[in-house]
Amino acid sequence: MSHDVFVIIEHLRGKVSDISYVMLAAARSIASATNGKVIAVLLGHDAESLARDLAADRVLYIEHAAFADFSSDAYQRTLENLIKEHAPRAVLFGDTTIGGDVAAWLSTRLNLPLVSACRTLRADDGTLKFVSQICGGKMMAEGDLPAPTALVMMVPGGYKPEQGRAAQPPEIARVDAPALADLRVATKGYIEPAVGDVDISKEPILVSIGRGIQNQDNIELAEDLAKALGGVVAGSRPVIDQGWLSSTRLVGKSGKAVKPKLYLALGISGAPEHVEAIGDSEMIIAINTDPNAPIFSLAKYGAQMDILDLMPVLTEKVQQARG
Ligand SMILES: Cc1cc2nc3c(=O)[nH]c(=O)nc-3n(C[C@H](O)[C@H](O)[C@H](O)COP(=O)(O)OP(=O)(O)OC[C@H]3O[C@@H](n4cnc5c(N)ncnc54)[C@H](O)[C@@H]3O)c2cc1C
């Protein structure tokens, strides 16, 4: 068994996802305690340049046309060989659609334990520990990272992406891909999700509402606030499932990733499937009646209060301030 920590770099359409940098920071926090190395594993096609700012001791770059778009089949086969060969102490994946597709298969195939929704990793007197968000982010579970090799799916929130970015390019080693001629799953094309009336992924100000909005009549309060701020209303899954907002306004794993200047999270708990899509926001402000809501750990500012009290007052204040 080695003490190295492998990080499977997630990237889409020529951009490394923020969760990859979060994972590099997490990997560093345990590798430095065990004298292991942080090894980034980048699977791509003409994508070696994506390695330039990865804060890793080494990048294993595996080039193949099959990696031009994400292919679960190709990723699974390649990583199966790599993990068998190197037996790293841990292999980190994003707790995302891509990460789940690959890590769950590898766990079964290689009979390795899989820790999901992991927020932080640390070394405690030589023992590696994980902290995971469970029950949709409402509880934290802590445990020993199973040995000799543990697969870990990471959620954002425990580390800042900047901690996983390097100023200097890392050492890159090219590794041959295995035979990938007879893949069962292939991407035929990339379809951008429907934009609908507005494209929330491009809006600079989002007033995002969750189950805390309570009923459809209260949506108007959020619309008024968004109008005053010059933004648009988005929402979490329960709000969309109720049909209170169009599905094009859904933020999260099943909806869109957003990167506004301001993400105002109103009555949203901060479940992993939601927060994985808001990590690129410049500023998150959360309002929630529950002081322990996980969203507060991602937010720059937060207030424990009822959004139904806040929204009309805030709208009025913003309108006054803007004349
Ligand atoms: C495969 C899968 C995909 C998913 N995809 C998505 C996705 O894309 N997007 C998504 O959002 N979810 C998704 N989910 C669901 C996700 O797990 C959560 O259930 C969901 O995000 C919770 O939404 P919420 O925070 O609005 O509701 P809750 O978790 O119920 O939280 C409501 C919050 O509102 C607070 N609150 C209540 N009343 C008030 C009030 N008056 N004032 C202030 N605060 C109040 C509560 O304290 C609570 O924190 C997915 C789940 C799965 C399994």
PDBQT file of the ligand as one rigid body, heavy atoms in Angstrom, charges set to zero:
ROOT
HETATM    1  C1  LIG A 401     -30.172  12.470  -7.398  1.00  0.00    +0.000 C 
HETATM    2  C2  LIG A 401     -30.618  13.734  -6.714  1.00  0.00    +0.000 A 
HETATM    3  C3  LIG A 401     -30.534  14.924  -7.419  1.00  0.00    +0.000 A 
HETATM    4  C4  LIG A 401     -30.924  16.113  -6.785  1.00  0.00    +0.000 A 
HETATM    5  N1  LIG A 401     -30.785  17.269  -7.470  1.00  0.00    +0.000 NA
HETATM    6  C5  LIG A 401     -31.054  18.443  -6.861  1.00  0.00    +0.000 A 
HETATM    7  C6  LIG A 401     -30.845  19.694  -7.506  1.00  0.00    +0.000 A 
HETATM    8  O1  LIG A 401     -30.446  19.762  -8.662  1.00  0.00    +0.000 OA
HETATM    9  N2  LIG A 401     -31.100  20.818  -6.823  1.00  0.00    +0.000 N 
HETATM   10  C7  LIG A 401     -31.553  20.808  -5.536  1.00  0.00    +0.000 A 
HETATM   11  O2  LIG A 401     -31.762  21.898  -4.960  1.00  0.00    +0.000 OA
HETATM   12  N3  LIG A 401     -31.774  19.651  -4.900  1.00  0.00    +0.000 NA
HETATM   13  C8  LIG A 401     -31.551  18.472  -5.537  1.00  0.00    +0.000 A 
HETATM   14  N4  LIG A 401     -31.798  17.309  -4.886  1.00  0.00    +0.000 N 
HETATM   15  C9  LIG A 401     -32.522  17.351  -3.608  1.00  0.00    +0.000 C 
HETATM   16  C10 LIG A 401     -31.624  17.676  -2.435  1.00  0.00    +0.000 C 
HETATM   17  O3  LIG A 401     -31.130  16.481  -1.873  1.00  0.00    +0.000 OA
HETATM   18  C11 LIG A 401     -32.430  18.390  -1.301  1.00  0.00    +0.000 C 
HETATM   19  O4  LIG A 401     -33.525  17.602  -0.945  1.00  0.00    +0.000 OA
HETATM   20  C12 LIG A 401     -32.908  19.779  -1.710  1.00  0.00    +0.000 C 
HETATM   21  O5  LIG A 401     -31.836  20.542  -2.219  1.00  0.00    +0.000 OA
HETATM   22  C13 LIG A 401     -33.475  20.471  -0.471  1.00  0.00    +0.000 C 
HETATM   23  O6  LIG A 401     -34.010  21.697  -0.871  1.00  0.00    +0.000 OA
HETATM   24  P1  LIG A 401     -34.244  22.845   0.221  1.00  0.00    +0.000 P 
HETATM   25  O7  LIG A 401     -32.945  23.240   0.807  1.00  0.00    +0.000 OA
HETATM   26  O8  LIG A 401     -35.057  23.897  -0.454  1.00  0.00    +0.000 OA
HETATM   27  O9  LIG A 401     -35.202  22.130   1.263  1.00  0.00    +0.000 OA
HETATM   28  P2  LIG A 401     -34.913  21.629   2.738  1.00  0.00    +0.000 P 
HETATM   29  O10 LIG A 401     -33.720  20.762   2.789  1.00  0.00    +0.000 OA
HETATM   30  O11 LIG A 401     -36.196  21.089   3.235  1.00  0.00    +0.000 OA
HETATM   31  O12 LIG A 401     -34.561  22.970   3.519  1.00  0.00    +0.000 OA
HETATM   32  C14 LIG A 401     -35.438  24.010   3.739  1.00  0.00    +0.000 C 
HETATM   33  C15 LIG A 401     -34.721  25.003   4.613  1.00  0.00    +0.000 C 
HETATM   34  O13 LIG A 401     -35.535  26.122   4.814  1.00  0.00    +0.000 OA
HETATM   35  C16 LIG A 401     -35.411  26.563   6.154  1.00  0.00    +0.000 C 
HETATM   36  N5  LIG A 401     -36.630  27.314   6.442  1.00  0.00    +0.000 N 
HETATM   37  C17 LIG A 401     -37.895  26.831   6.570  1.00  0.00    +0.000 A 
HETATM   38  N6  LIG A 401     -38.765  27.843   6.734  1.00  0.00    +0.000 NA
HETATM   39  C18 LIG A 401     -38.025  28.991   6.728  1.00  0.00    +0.000 A 
HETATM   40  C19 LIG A 401     -38.341  30.370   6.829  1.00  0.00    +0.000 A 
HETATM   41  N7  LIG A 401     -39.609  30.777   6.962  1.00  0.00    +0.000 N 
HETATM   42  N8  LIG A 401     -37.330  31.289   6.782  1.00  0.00    +0.000 NA
HETATM   43  C20 LIG A 401     -36.049  30.891   6.625  1.00  0.00    +0.000 A 
HETATM   44  N9  LIG A 401     -35.697  29.590   6.506  1.00  0.00    +0.000 NA
HETATM   45  C21 LIG A 401     -36.671  28.650   6.537  1.00  0.00    +0.000 A 
HETATM   46  C22 LIG A 401     -35.227  25.293   6.944  1.00  0.00    +0.000 C 
HETATM   47  O14 LIG A 401     -34.567  25.557   8.172  1.00  0.00    +0.000 OA
HETATM   48  C23 LIG A 401     -34.376  24.458   5.997  1.00  0.00    +0.000 C 
HETATM   49  O15 LIG A 401     -32.982  24.659   6.232  1.00  0.00    +0.000 OA
HETATM   50  C24 LIG A 401     -31.424  16.092  -5.477  1.00  0.00    +0.000 A 
HETATM   51  C25 LIG A 401     -31.505  14.894  -4.791  1.00  0.00    +0.000 A 
HETATM   52  C26 LIG A 401     -31.110  13.739  -5.396  1.00  0.00    +0.000 A 
HETATM   53  C27 LIG A 401     -31.190  12.455  -4.627  1.00  0.00    +0.000 C 
ENDROOT
TORSDOF 0
